[in-house]
């Protein structure tokens, strides 16, 4: 391997690392921007701590959806962005549910969760996003499992 090849690999890895970290940084910035006032006809007081986490989870979910439409195997950096936005969404989503659990009990089940006693089924988007992302990375996962044998 020449020095040029090593430099190209380093640049490629740096791009992949930044692509994975970017959704977390972008979503964290939106914690401080009251986007619910832009999405609602009514002013929403952000007195509850979970509003901030909801903002970040919403932005991460939107980034995940957009990057899911854009990524391809040829542009692997977009696939890494897709992975980063999935992880970011799941972190903020479950942090959001944990903050609600401080006030009302949250019960997690496969693909659903309940808030409080008389809650309807709520689709757990954290699990859905995780499963779809795992499916998108099935080639990498299967390849690494084959290499371990």
Secondary structure, 3 states (H helix, E strand, C coil): CCHHHHHHHHHHHHHHHHHHHHHHHHHHHHHHCCCHHHHCCCCCCCCCCHHHHHHHHHHHHHHHHHHHHHCCCCCHHHHHHHHHHHHHHHHHHHHHHHHHHCCCCEEEECCEEEECCCCCCEECHHHHHHHHHHHHCHHHHHHHHHHHC
